[in-house]
Amino acid sequence: MESMSSVQWVSIIASLGWLVLVLGAYRSYQVDTSKTIRMALTWAAIFTGLAVFFTLLT
């Protein structure tokens, strides 16, 4: 197994930094937990439905 290059590490660290910024911005709107879970499940259902639809097309 090859070791990860420094460019890959920088990309991972940058992605984690962006994730922290996004989560901080989202939490600043003070959305309650039940609404957050509902939205996450809704988006997961949308993406799953689209994936199944395109899988059936091919």
Secondary structure, 3 states (H helix, E strand, C coil): CCCCCHHHHHHHHHHHHHHHHHHHHHHHCCCCHHHHHHHHHHHHHHHHHHHHHHHHHC
